[in-house]
Amino acid sequence: MRKYFVVVLAMVLAGAVLSAQAFAGVVTDDVRKTVDQVVSIVSSPDFKKSKNEAKKRVALKSAIGRIFSYGEMAKRSLGVHWKARSKAEQKEFVSLFSTLLENSYAGKIESYNNEKIVYTGENINGTYAEVKSRVITAKRDEYTLDYRLMREGNRWMVYDVVIEGVSLVSNYRSQFNKIIVNQGYGELVKKLRSKSDEIKAP
């Protein structure tokens, strides 16, 4: 299930070569700008060179980090276990979680280049908002994908992504909770560290 989410998230963030202007809104524009920037990065001839792989990932991390609140996503993904963690543990978990999200799709990112995104609406309720969209693949398959955002200072930041009605954060929370309950928090951190090292390995 996690692989499904990561693959679709990669497709949305990096494969939207065609972005339809079906809907425009303040929050939607923020999401669209990030998508467009990521597309620009992965489409750049310079970044397609293997020697620039590290630079590309840094550029992607910077672009996506401008709108994704990894701290909030990590906190929500850890759920009831978050408060039991020390400040140092929370900081480490956010770092490991962000690395997992940022890099899991980086290696797959260029596999998607014929998708189309149609933004279909946005809802704002106080300091929370939701941007709705549909992803249309080259084979004309369609997926609904909604971004949930919250106001942090003067910026709208994504704290969850809902794919076909299923929350990315809830999916991770279920997996993390199962590991913690059965094997302990230390084992979860060990697995995340191992995954992070595996991703970073040349």
C-alpha positions as CSV (number, residue, x, y, z in Angstrom):
1,M,0.0,0.0,0.0
2,R,2.8,2.5,0.8
3,K,4.4,1.9,-2.5
4,Y,1.1,2.8,-4.2
5,F,0.9,6.1,-2.3
6,V,4.5,7.0,-3.1
7,V,4.2,6.2,-6.8
8,V,1.0,8.2,-7.2
9,L,2.5,11.1,-5.1
10,A,5.5,11.0,-7.4
11,M,3.2,11.1,-10.4
12,V,1.4,14.1,-9.2
13,L,4.3,16.1,-8.0
14,A,6.7,15.4,-10.8
15,G,4.8,14.1,-13.8
16,A,2.3,16.8,-14.4
17,V,3.6,17.9,-17.8
18,L,0.2,19.2,-18.7
19,S,-1.6,21.2,-16.0
20,A,-5.2,22.1,-16.9
21,Q,-6.4,25.5,-15.6
22,A,-9.9,24.2,-14.8
23,F,-9.9,26.0,-11.4
24,A,-8.1,28.9,-9.9
25,G,-7.8,29.9,-6.3
26,V,-5.3,31.4,-3.9
27,V,-4.4,28.0,-2.3
28,T,-4.7,26.1,-5.5
29,D,-2.2,28.5,-7.1
30,D,0.3,27.8,-4.3
31,V,0.0,24.0,-5.0
32,R,0.2,24.6,-8.8
33,K,3.4,26.7,-8.5
34,T,5.1,23.9,-6.5
35,V,4.1,21.3,-9.1
36,D,5.3,23.5,-11.9
37,Q,8.6,24.1,-10.2
38,V,9.2,20.4,-9.7
39,V,8.3,19.7,-13.3
40,S,10.9,22.4,-14.3
41,I,13.5,20.7,-12.2
42,V,13.0,17.1,-13.5
43,S,12.7,18.4,-17.1
44,S,16.0,20.3,-17.0
45,P,18.6,18.8,-19.3
46,D,21.3,19.6,-16.7
47,F,19.5,17.6,-14.0
48,K,19.1,14.6,-16.4
49,K,22.8,14.0,-16.3
50,S,23.7,11.3,-13.7
51,K,26.5,13.4,-12.3
52,N,23.9,16.0,-11.2
53,E,21.7,13.5,-9.4
54,A,22.6,14.8,-6.0
55,K,22.0,18.4,-7.0
56,K,18.6,17.5,-8.5
57,R,17.5,15.9,-5.2
58,V,18.5,18.9,-3.3
59,A,16.6,21.2,-5.7
60,L,13.5,18.9,-5.4
61,K,13.8,18.9,-1.6
62,S,13.9,22.7,-1.6
63,A,11.0,23.1,-3.9
64,I,8.7,20.6,-2.2
65,G,9.7,21.8,1.3
66,R,8.3,25.2,0.5
67,I,4.7,23.8,0.7
68,F,4.9,20.5,2.5
69,S,4.9,20.7,6.3
70,Y,7.0,17.7,7.1
71,G,6.9,18.4,10.8
72,E,3.1,18.4,10.9
73,M,2.9,15.3,8.6
74,A,5.5,13.4,10.8
75,K,3.6,14.3,13.9
76,R,0.2,13.2,12.5
77,S,1.8,10.0,11.1
78,L,3.2,9.1,14.5
79,G,-0.2,9.8,16.1
80,V,-0.7,9.0,19.8
81,H,3.0,8.0,20.1
82,W,4.2,11.5,19.3
83,K,3.8,13.0,22.8
84,A,5.7,10.1,24.4
85,R,8.8,11.1,22.4
86,S,11.4,13.5,23.7
87,K,12.2,16.7,21.8
88,A,15.3,15.1,20.4
89,E,13.4,12.0,19.3
90,Q,10.7,14.1,17.7
91,K,13.4,16.1,15.8
92,E,15.0,12.9,14.6
93,F,11.7,11.4,13.6
94,V,10.8,14.4,11.5
95,S,14.1,14.3,9.8
96,L,13.8,10.5,9.0
97,F,10.2,10.9,7.9
98,S,11.0,13.8,5.6
99,T,13.9,11.9,4.0
100,L,11.5,9.0,3.4
101,L,8.9,11.1,1.7
102,E,11.4,13.2,-0.3
103,N,13.5,10.4,-1.6
104,S,11.1,7.5,-2.0
105,Y,9.8,8.9,-5.2
106,A,12.9,10.7,-6.4
107,G,14.2,7.5,-8.0
108,K,10.9,6.9,-9.8
109,I,10.2,10.5,-10.6
110,E,11.3,10.5,-14.3
111,S,9.1,7.5,-15.0
112,Y,6.1,9.7,-15.2
113,N,5.9,12.3,-17.9
114,N,2.6,12.0,-19.7
115,E,0.2,12.8,-16.9
116,K,-2.3,15.6,-16.7
117,I,-3.6,17.4,-13.6
118,V,-7.0,19.0,-13.5
119,Y,-7.6,21.2,-10.5
120,T,-11.3,20.9,-9.6
121,G,-11.8,23.1,-6.6
122,E,-10.7,24.4,-3.3
123,N,-12.3,24.8,0.1
124,I,-11.1,27.1,2.9
125,N,-12.3,26.8,6.4
126,G,-10.5,29.2,8.7
127,T,-6.9,28.1,8.9
128,Y,-7.5,24.9,7.0
129,A,-8.0,24.3,3.3
130,E,-8.3,21.6,0.7
131,V,-7.3,21.6,-2.9
132,K,-9.0,19.0,-5.1
133,S,-7.6,17.6,-8.3
134,R,-7.8,14.7,-10.7
135,V,-4.8,13.0,-12.3
136,I,-5.2,11.7,-15.8
137,T,-2.6,9.2,-17.0
138,A,-1.5,8.6,-20.6
139,K,-3.8,5.5,-20.6
140,R,-6.7,7.8,-19.6
141,D,-6.9,6.3,-16.1
142,E,-8.0,8.9,-13.5
143,Y,-7.2,9.3,-9.8
144,T,-8.7,11.8,-7.4
145,L,-6.0,13.5,-5.4
146,D,-6.7,16.2,-2.7
147,Y,-4.2,18.2,-0.8
148,R,-5.0,19.2,2.8
149,L,-3.3,22.3,4.0
150,M,-3.1,24.5,7.1
151,R,-2.1,28.0,7.6
152,E,1.4,28.4,9.1
153,G,2.1,32.1,9.6
154,N,1.5,33.7,6.2
155,R,1.8,30.5,4.2
156,W,-0.4,27.5,3.3
157,M,1.4,24.2,4.0
158,V,0.3,20.7,3.0
159,Y,-0.1,18.4,6.0
160,D,-1.8,15.5,4.2
161,V,-2.5,14.1,0.7
162,V,-5.7,12.1,0.0
163,I,-5.5,9.7,-2.9
164,E,-8.7,8.0,-4.0
165,G,-10.3,8.9,-0.7
166,V,-7.4,7.4,1.4
167,S,-5.2,9.6,3.5
168,L,-1.4,9.3,3.0
169,V,-0.8,10.3,6.7
170,S,-3.4,7.8,7.9
171,N,-1.7,5.0,5.9
172,Y,1.7,5.8,7.4
173,R,0.1,6.1,10.9
174,S,-1.4,2.6,10.6
175,Q,2.0,1.1,9.6
176,F,4.0,3.0,12.2
177,N,1.6,2.1,15.0
178,K,1.7,-1.6,14.1
179,I,5.5,-1.6,14.3
180,I,5.6,0.4,17.6
181,V,2.9,-1.8,19.2
182,N,4.5,-5.1,18.1
183,Q,8.2,-4.2,18.1
184,G,8.7,-0.9,19.9
185,Y,9.5,2.6,18.8
186,G,13.2,1.8,18.6
187,E,12.5,-0.7,15.9
188,L,10.5,1.8,13.8
189,V,13.5,4.3,14.0
190,K,15.8,1.5,13.0
191,K,13.7,0.7,10.0
192,L,13.5,4.3,8.9
193,R,17.3,4.8,9.4
194,S,17.9,1.7,7.3
195,K,15.6,2.9,4.6
196,S,17.2,6.3,4.6
197,D,20.7,4.8,4.2
198,E,19.4,2.5,1.5
199,I,18.0,5.5,-0.5
200,K,21.1,7.6,-0.1
201,A,23.4,4.8,-1.1
202,P,24.9,5.4,-4.7
